[in-house]
């Protein structure tokens, strides 16, 4: 009788122990992955900061405007033409210098 109880108890104990060890190993793997992700994130931030710092110092050494005191306005632009005005101008032909208006 004792052998019959022991034969059912050992597999149950092995399953519980296996499950507990699986949970422990999973937790260890989760901690390891978190630490690895943290190290990778810090490395990316350090690399970005280094590249930003290098680009900033390179910008300081770049030549400035051609004239001292000149103002440089940076930005983008887009030429938007009015179709009626362009058609009238093209139909009128080339303008003479006297047609351009008063000179100041």
HELIX and SHEET records of a PDB file:
HELIX    1   1 UNK A    2  UNK A   61  1                                  60    
HELIX    2   2 UNK A   83  UNK A   92  1                                  10    
HELIX    3   3 UNK A   97  UNK A  100  5                                   4    
END                                                                             
